[in-house]
């Protein structure tokens, strides 16, 4: 049951990111800063979940969402590269 809910969450996040519904501060970040910021968010949730056991789900959900945001960023850059634009 949990895996089904995570799969549905993944699909919803994918659709939202493809439609451009990403927070503005994440859209403005460069690749390195986006990865660093994502790592810090996940590390922050992991630290919180160390003290509060029920917060482990936030680590899982943030990892799924931020990985989709990072992959979308690289997909858009790759598409620019395919069209002949300099990156």
C-alpha positions, -999 to 999 in steps of 0.1 A, spaced: 0 0 0 28 24 9 45 17 -24 14 25 -43 10 58 -25 47 67 -32 41 58 -69 11 81 -70 31 109 -53 59 104 -78 35 107 -108 19 138 -93 53 154 -87 64 146 -122 33 162 -137 36 193 -116 72 198 -125 66 192 -162 39 219 -161 64 243 -145 48 244 -110 81 246 -92 90 273 -66 107 303 -81 138 300 -59 144 265 -73 139 277 -109 165 304 -105 193 282 -92 222 269 -113 229 232 -114 255 231 -87 235 252 -63 204 232 -70 222 200 -61 237 216 -30 204 231 -19 186 198 -24 213 179 -5 210 203 24 172 200 25 174 162 25 202 163 52 180 187 73 150 163 71 173 134 79 186 152 110 150 160 121 140 124 115 169 113 137 151 129 167 115 125 155 110 90 141 77 99 123 96 125 102 113 98 81 85 101 55 96 137 49 131 124 39 115 101 14 91 126 -1 117 154 -3 141 130 -20 115 121 -46 105 157 -53 140 171 -54 153 144 -77 125 151 -101 133 188 -101 170 181 -107 163 157 -135 139 182 -151 166 208 -150 191 186 -167 165 174 -193 158 211 -203 196 218 -205 201 187 -227 172 197 -250 189 231 -254 222 214 -262 204 191 -288 191 222 -306 226 236 -309 226 262 -282 256 266 -260 251 257 -224 
